[in-house]
Amino acid sequence: MAAALVLVPPAWAFSRHVVTLVHEAGHALAALATGRRLQGIRLHRDTSGLTVSVGRPRGPGMVLTAAAGFLAAPLLGLLLAALAAVGGTRWSLGVAVAVLALVLLWVRNLFGLLVVALCGAGVYALVRWASLPVQEGVAAGAAWFLLLGGLRTTVELWPHRRRSRTRTSDADVLARLTRVPAPLWNLLLVAAAAGALVLATSWLPVLD
């Protein structure tokens, strides 16, 4: 089911909003962790998003903030996979609540609020009515979805950069900050997402 949500175009058109939410949460968390002043998060109907923070225009903090978006979904998926493998389903739900709370606190548009509300309703229903085996299955499915979805978005960055002339993608921002070419940054992001997926495959089968 996780693979279908990522690979089937009509399903991906909706499920990608969740990956975007995690992507922007990654930017926001990195900004806060590096001492930047977070101004707001926006989630858009076309599945894009924007996180605005204020601080030094260059330096390690800005690099980490720019890189954290595409790394967020694979790393969160890896964390959920690790928790699922050791029976930490309750912790997985806690992580989901924490991510939603971060975005809810800083979201600045109505569509973003709608996305957070729908995700929050799903988590609440899971906690309130689902049995533990169902929760475990959903937690593992969420891990697979974020790992696969995170990989797909990094791969899709290649054609997006070719089509777009604005050069405002995270890879282009990183290139301007570090003088490392944007294609190399894109390759590094793909490698990180793929590595997280490969590593998680050795953990998730423990749930059988």
N, C-alpha and C positions, 0 to 999 in steps of 0.2 A: 504494500500500500504506500509506503514511503517513496519507493521508486516511482510509482505511478503519479504521485503528487508532484514529483520533480520532472518526470520525462513526458507525461501526457500534456500537450499544450493547453487545452482548456483548464485542466486542473492547476497547472503551473501559473496560469494567469491570475489565479486567486491565492494559491499557497505561497507565491513569491512575496506577498506582502509580509508574511511572517519572517522570511529571511531578511527582508529590508528592515523590519523592526529590530531584529537582532544586530544587523549591520550598523544601524544608527546608534543603537545602545552601545556598541563597541567603541564608536567614535566618542560618544559622550563619556563613557567610563574612563577611557584613556585621557581625555581632556581634563577631567576632574582629578585623576590620579597624578597628572603632571603639573598641577597647579594652574591650569588655564581656567578662565571664567566662562562657564557654559551659559549660553544665551537661549538656546531652544532647539527643539527637534521638530521636523516636519516630515510627514509621510504622505505621499501623493498617490492619486488614483492610478497613475501609470506605473506603479510599483517602484518609483524612484523615491529618494529621501534626501534630506539635508539636515546636517547638524552644524550649528554655528557656535563657535567659541572664540573668546578674546584672550590674547596673550602675545608672547613673542612670536613674530612672523616666521622665525627660523629656529633651528636648534633641535635637540633630541626630543623635547616634548611635542613639538609640532610634527616631527617625523613619526613618532609613536602614535599620535592621534590620527594622522592620515592613514597609517598602515593598519590600524586596529579594525577598521570597518570590514574589509574582506576577510580578515582573520577571525572575526567574532563568531560567525556561524560554525566554521570547522572546529574551533577551540571549544565552543559551548557544546557542540555535538560530541566531541571527545570526552568532555567532562561528564556529560549525561551517560555516555557509554560506560565510563569507569564506574559511575555510581550504580548503574543498572547491573553491572557484572558482580558487584559486591553486595547487592541487595539494598542499595540506598535509594529506593524509590521515593521515600518521603523527602529525602534531601533533594532529589531531582525536582520535585514539586516546589520545594522551597526556592530553588534556583530560578525556576520559571516565574514565581511570584516576585522575586527580587528584580528580575529583568523588566517585567511589566511595570513594577512600581517606579523604576528609574525612568522609563520612557513616559509614564503617566505624569510624573512630576515635571517633566520638561517639555512635553509635547505642546505645540503652539498652533495647531490647526484642527478643525473639526473632523476631517477625514482620519487624521492620526488618532484622535480620540476614539473614533469608531473602531479602528483596527485594534487598539489596545482593549477596548471594552469587549469586543468579540472574543479575543484571546483570553481575557480574564474570565469571561463567562464559561469558556471551555474548561479552564483550569478549575474553576469553582465546581462545575458539574462533576468533574472527575474526582475531586476531593470529597464532595458531598454524597454522591450516589454510587460511585464505582467501587467494586470489590478490589482487594489488593492485587489479585492476579491480573485484572483488567488494567489497573494502574501501572503494574510492571510492564505489561505489553505496550501500553501507550508511551511510557517513558523510553522503552527501547526503540519504538517506532519514531519518536521525536528525535532521538539521537541519530538514527539512520537518515531521517529527513534533513536535519541540519547539516550532516556530513555531505550528503549528496547534493543538497541545495547550495551549500557553500562552494562545493567544487564547480557546480554548473555556473554560478555567477562569476567565478574567476575566469572560467573558460570563455564565457560570453563577453568578457571585457575586451577580448581581442577584436572581434568584429565590431563591437561598439566603438572602439577607438578608431578603427578604420573609417567608419561611417561619419563620425562626429569630427567637426573641424574646430570645436571650441577648446579642446584639450583641457577639460576640467575634471577628468576622471581622477580617482585616487592615485592611479599609477602615474599620471601626468603631474599631479601635485608633488608626489614623492620624487619624481625626476627633477623638478625645479628645486626642491629642497636639498637634494643630495648630489645632483649632477650625474646620478646613475640613470642610464636610459630607461624610459618608461617601459619598452618591451621587456627589458630584463626584470624590472619590478613586477610586471605582469606574470612573467615566468616563475618568479619566486613565490608569488601568491598562489599560483596554480600548484606548484610543488608542495607548498605548505598544506593546502587543502587536500591534495591527494595523499600526502603523508599521514595526515590525521585520519583519513578514511581507512587506509591500509592498517594503521595501528589499531583502530577501533575494531576491525574485523576479528582480531585475536581475543577480544573481550566479550563482545555481544553474544557469540554462540553459547557462552556459559549459561544463558537463560533457557536453553532447551529443556 
